[in-house]
Amino acid sequence: MQHQLWRILLNGQLLTVPHSQITSLLHLGCGSAVWTAAVAAKLPETVVVGVDITPPANDFGLDNLTFVTADIEDPWSFIGEQRERYDLISIRVLVSAIRDWPSLIQRCFDHLKPGAWIEIPDVTIGTFSDTFDWQDESSPLMRWYQCYRRGVSTYGIDGFANQKRTSCLATAQFTRISEEFFTCYLDEDAVTDIRHKEIAQLTRQNMLGLLDAVTTACDTYAFDLFSCWLQWRGM
Ligand SMILES: C[S@@+](CC[C@H](N)C(=O)[O-])C[C@H]1O[C@@H](n2cnc3c(N)ncnc32)[C@H](O)[C@@H]1O
C-alpha cells in the first residue's frame, strides 16, 4: 500500500533522480523489497543490492538483484574489501528507525561515486491540520503522535530528523541538494480531484494500519513503543 502511495505521489516514477546511467544501486532498509524489485526489473543492467536487518520473504528471482542481511548503522562489512561505490543509494521511510542520521549519510557519501546520487523519500512523523495545532491535546490523533515521538526518542531516535536532512546532507558534502514536499490528506472529502482522493484513501488505510500495528506491537525493532515505553503490556 505504501509502495502504491509513493507511486502516485511521484506520478508513477520509481526514482526522482536521473537514472539512465546508473549501473549500481544500494537500497538501505529495503523492507519487503517491493520497490527494490520494481527498480531491478525496470533497470535490468543495474546491479541492485537491498539491505535490511530482516531479509525479505521473497527473493524475486531477478539476476541483477541480491539481498544482504545487516544493520546499516553498524560498520558496512557487507560492502567488501574493495570498498565498493554506488551510483545511487536510496533510503526510503526510515525516519523512525535510524539513531544516527549524520553518520549514516556520511557513510553513504563515502560509498558513492563522484557525481552519484542519494535519494531519501520519507514521511513526517505527525498529522497536521488546518484547524488543530499539532500539539493540541484535544485531538486523540495528535496525542497519539506525541506518544509516538516520545516513544521513538527513548530509542535515541529523533522524530524531527527529516527537518534536519538538508543540513545533514550539506555537512556530508553533498551538493545540488533539493527537497520536495507532498501533502497527503486523510479525508478524501477534503479534496476534489481524483488523484488526491486516491492519495487520501491510501493514506487513511495506511494510517489505520500503522495505528493498530504500532500501538499493539511488542518486541519488534523499534515499534514496541507503547507496550514497552508506556508500559501498556497486557492490555
Ligand atoms: C518502513 S520499512 C522501509 C521499507 C522500504 N524502504 C520501502 O521503501 O518499501 C523500514 C525497514 O527498515 C528496516 N530497518 C530498520 N532499521 C534498520 C537498520 N538499522 N538496518 C537495516 N534495516 C533496518 C526494517 O527492518 C524495515 O524493513
Ligand as a Chemical Component Dictionary entry (heavy atoms), coordinates in Angstrom:
data_LIG
# 
_chem_comp.id                   LIG 
_chem_comp.type                 NON-POLYMER 
_chem_comp.pdbx_formal_charge   0 
_chem_comp.three_letter_code    LIG 
# 
loop_
_chem_comp_atom.comp_id 
_chem_comp_atom.atom_id 
_chem_comp_atom.alt_atom_id 
_chem_comp_atom.type_symbol 
_chem_comp_atom.charge 
_chem_comp_atom.model_Cartn_x 
_chem_comp_atom.model_Cartn_y 
_chem_comp_atom.model_Cartn_z 
_chem_comp_atom.pdbx_ordinal 
LIG C1  C1  C 0  9.225  1.220  6.734  1  
LIG S1  S1  S 1  10.271 -0.072 6.223  2  
LIG C2  C2  C 0  11.022 0.589  4.785  3  
LIG C3  C3  C 0  10.537 -0.053 3.549  4  
LIG C4  C4  C 0  11.319 0.166  2.270  5  
LIG N1  N1  N 0  12.443 1.070  2.405  6  
LIG C5  C5  C 0  10.405 0.641  1.176  7  
LIG O1  O1  O 0  10.614 1.716  0.657  8  
LIG O2  O2  O -1 9.461  -0.065 0.831  9  
LIG C6  C6  C 0  11.632 0.019  7.316  10 
LIG C7  C7  C 0  12.606 -1.130 7.126  11 
LIG O3  O3  O 0  13.857 -0.730 7.625  12 
LIG C8  C8  C 0  14.459 -1.829 8.254  13 
LIG N2  N2  N 0  15.439 -1.298 9.210  14 
LIG C9  C9  C 0  15.206 -0.514 10.278 15 
LIG N3  N3  N 0  16.345 -0.209 10.891 16 
LIG C10 C10 C 0  17.328 -0.812 10.181 17 
LIG C11 C11 C 0  18.736 -0.885 10.327 18 
LIG N4  N4  N 0  19.358 -0.251 11.324 19 
LIG N5  N5  N 0  19.442 -1.607 9.420  20 
LIG C12 C12 C 0  18.815 -2.251 8.410  21 
LIG N6  N6  N 0  17.476 -2.226 8.225  22 
LIG C13 C13 C 0  16.750 -1.508 9.099  23 
LIG C14 C14 C 0  13.314 -2.577 8.903  24 
LIG O4  O4  O 0  13.658 -3.940 9.130  25 
LIG C15 C15 C 0  12.216 -2.391 7.872  26 
LIG O5  O5  O 0  12.175 -3.475 6.970  27 
# 
loop_
_chem_comp_bond.comp_id 
_chem_comp_bond.atom_id_1 
_chem_comp_bond.atom_id_2 
_chem_comp_bond.value_order 
_chem_comp_bond.pdbx_ordinal 
LIG C1  S1  SING 1  
LIG S1  C2  SING 2  
LIG S1  C6  SING 3  
LIG C2  C3  SING 4  
LIG C3  C4  SING 5  
LIG C4  N1  SING 6  
LIG C4  C5  SING 7  
LIG C5  O1  DOUB 8  
LIG C5  O2  SING 9  
LIG C6  C7  SING 10 
LIG C7  O3  SING 11 
LIG C7  C15 SING 12 
LIG O3  C8  SING 13 
LIG C8  N2  SING 14 
LIG C8  C14 SING 15 
LIG N2  C9  SING 16 
LIG N2  C13 SING 17 
LIG C9  N3  DOUB 18 
LIG N3  C10 SING 19 
LIG C10 C11 SING 20 
LIG C10 C13 DOUB 21 
LIG C11 N4  SING 22 
LIG C11 N5  DOUB 23 
LIG N5  C12 SING 24 
LIG C12 N6  DOUB 25 
LIG N6  C13 SING 26 
LIG C14 O4  SING 27 
LIG C14 C15 SING 28 
LIG C15 O5  SING 29 
# 
